[in-house]
Amino acid sequence: DYAIDDLFVDGLPQAAGGVAQGGGNLSLAWDALQLGAPYTMQESESLNGPWKDAQTVTATSRLQQFDFPSSGTASQAFFRLRGP
């Protein structure tokens, strides 16, 4: 299950955030700066990594969203967004 304690986003517009959904799922959304550009959400069990690519999308609108199902194996998870 995922829980959001603090969400820090560096270098993105104000419209970035996350919501823990029922069943332990997590939804992360942000305001894409460049339409048509790829954005990759990475995840790790530690802030020090290693980081692995979780999902990649090409921005088709300003508001983009990643949905993560609960893996049930990690006690915590960290996410970071890589963009153009």
Disulfide bonds with the S-S distance in Angstrom:
none
